[in-house]
Amino acid sequence: MKDLEAFLRENKPQVKEDPTFLLETQHRMEQVEGIKAEVDRQHRRGRVALVLALVVGLAIGVLATALAFLYPVDVESVGEGLWQSIRLFLQNYRQYLLLPVALLAILLGVVLSRKPVLQ
């Protein structure tokens, strides 16, 4: 690295006085800034879509749970079959349902607390 710096100090490149060079460089810098702004906008848009999907999913889950508690289904009147198998599954594995719910809550907290990468 020091050899390169010494070489550049000893052999300074000659730059022609060209007014179009500055204009072209400014134009390219404006294009780069435009691309950066578009990338930032896409990151914000993706983050908003993700948070919106999580919030809508939670709201639908809360509404479904509220409806299930407000209008309970009598299993015997509906009959055996699918409802019975679902009830038995939930009764046997309800302690394991806490883990996915907790993981989703933690994921929501992490996503909401993160700052955008490019700012």
HUFEN-V304375 format. One record per backbone hydrogen bond with DSSP energy under -1.0 kcal/mol. CO is the residue of the C=O (numbers start at 1). NH is the residue of the N-H. Records with the same first field share a line. If there is no record, write none. Layout:
CO: NH / NH
//
This chain:
1: 5
2: 6
3: 7
4: 8
5: 9
6: 10
7: 11
16: 18
19: 23
20: 24
21: 25
22: 26
23: 27
24: 28
25: 29
26: 30
27: 31
28: 32
29: 33
30: 34
31: 35
32: 36
33: 37
34: 38
35: 39
36: 40
37: 41
38: 42
39: 43
40: 44
41: 45
42: 46
43: 47
44: 48
45: 49
46: 50
47: 51
48: 52
49: 53
50: 54
51: 55
52: 56
53: 57
54: 58
55: 59
56: 60
57: 61
58: 62
59: 63
60: 64
61: 65
62: 66
63: 67
64: 68
65: 69
66: 70
67: 71
74: 78
75: 79
81: 85
82: 86
83: 87
84: 88
85: 89
86: 90
87: 91
88: 92
89: 93
93: 96
97: 101
98: 102
99: 103
100: 104
101: 105
102: 106
103: 107
104: 108
105: 109
106: 110
107: 111
108: 112
109: 113
110: 114
//
